[in-house]
């Protein structure tokens, strides 16, 4: 940890009102001018940047256009990013905690406190990155990103990115895992608000909102703009009272954040057609009753007898907004709003231009091929959902990095045909291989998923590589573009 000179702690604490030490590097006069607990985001971020040593700046500050600024994740967005407690002095950590306070609403901060305390172990283990410089262009190209277990929160407001909150956010909570209605979960009330809305909808509207099949991955929040194609129920078709109920649901989601950020988010929504431009999708495959029965498996008479289940996965999407809530088996949720339909959402170098929407069904084969080719194999496997999509327009480095928000490495699994689990078997067969039960297969995949027996089966072994999956995807797209998708 970089060394710093300190004032007398007792005198400093009494004068500045800090919970832990003082920032001698900021100067006594400036700190004595007010309590840190009263400082705005701008004041606090400038104070933090001023306090950084050259070594700290080198590790924590990145250019405004760095591709990682566009990542949305429920783990640390950059595995190599410094952690708050590892890089910063105790005194600087006080400023980070104040930044966190300026990003959240006082009335809902305890909810974030519950997820930060349980999932991330507090703010100290969170990854911190400062993008841009708060002293340039009045801080318009500046952002603070804190990310860790089930947390991605940003400070910077309506920057030149054109996005509310500075870009896409992620939040979640583990409590209630695998139990219908998520008892004890800090964000179960978001799901409760949705279920209250759906139960009050007319039958025809409810039927339009329900969509069968696997839900989109929760980090698929790349905005489609005014030409987008949206599933589910168009909110504009609802009566005034139901539209107001949708607005109330949106406000419930926004309620966790600072008032200025909430106002900016509503402004983004308004400039893209308002609540009326949104579509509500509720995935019927994740409708569960208290006894664990699945709505999708029940016959119509039994559904009628039981009434509505609790809907766990839903999405509100429009030209410039995505609010995605996955409440099963626990909460992983994401938010993204922009004032221009997302025209400035693309971060980093443009690798290729997309002329149409590319989502999971067409991206999955491409990604599996990219993984296989990157390590000289013929088979690849992407388990679970595809975490991003390509919308018409630039496909930049940040979009490609979003295809692996976990910053994983490529692994190669060796497995016999008769030891394959059904999902892996189906993936291998989809790539033109007829399964020979006695043959050994080598399959490239994201390494962190290799231990999931339900997805893969029982392998002979897994070889680690030094190659990141993000890099494998990037190199493949640089080489082939989208012509093979």
TATALIN-V169153 format. One record per run of one state. SS is the DSSP state (alpha for helix, beta for strand, coil for the rest). FROM is the first residue (numbers start at 1). TO is the last residue. If there is no record, write none. Layout:
BEGIN
SS:FROM:TO + SS:FROM:TO
END
This chain:
BEGIN
coil:1:8 + alpha:9:16 + coil:17:23 + alpha:24:26 + coil:27:27 + alpha:28:32 + coil:33:35 + alpha:36:38 + coil:39:40 + alpha:41:51 + coil:52:53 + alpha:54:60 + beta:61:62 + coil:63:66 + alpha:67:70 + coil:71:82 + beta:83:83 + alpha:84:87 + coil:88:89 + alpha:90:103 + beta:104:104 + coil:105:108 + alpha:109:120 + coil:121:126 + beta:127:132 + coil:133:136 + alpha:137:139 + coil:140:141 + beta:142:148 + coil:149:150 + beta:151:155 + coil:156:162 + beta:163:163 + alpha:164:166 + coil:167:168 + beta:169:173 + coil:174:187 + alpha:188:200 + coil:201:202 + alpha:203:209 + beta:210:211 + coil:212:232 + beta:233:234 + alpha:235:237 + coil:238:239 + alpha:240:254 + coil:255:256 + beta:257:257 + coil:258:258 + alpha:259:270 + coil:271:274 + alpha:275:277 + coil:278:278 + beta:279:283 + alpha:284:286 + beta:287:288 + coil:289:293 + beta:294:294 + alpha:295:297 + coil:298:299 + alpha:300:306 + coil:307:309 + beta:310:311 + coil:312:312 + beta:313:318 + coil:319:320 + beta:321:326 + coil:327:330 + beta:331:338 + coil:339:349 + beta:350:354 + coil:355:357 + beta:358:358 + coil:359:359 + alpha:360:374 + coil:375:378 + beta:379:381 + coil:382:389 + beta:390:390 + coil:391:392 + beta:393:396 + alpha:397:404 + coil:405:408 + beta:409:416 + alpha:417:419 + beta:420:420 + coil:421:421 + alpha:422:430 + coil:431:439 + beta:440:446 + alpha:447:449 + coil:450:452 + alpha:453:456 + beta:457:457 + coil:458:460 + beta:461:468 + alpha:469:480 + coil:481:485
END
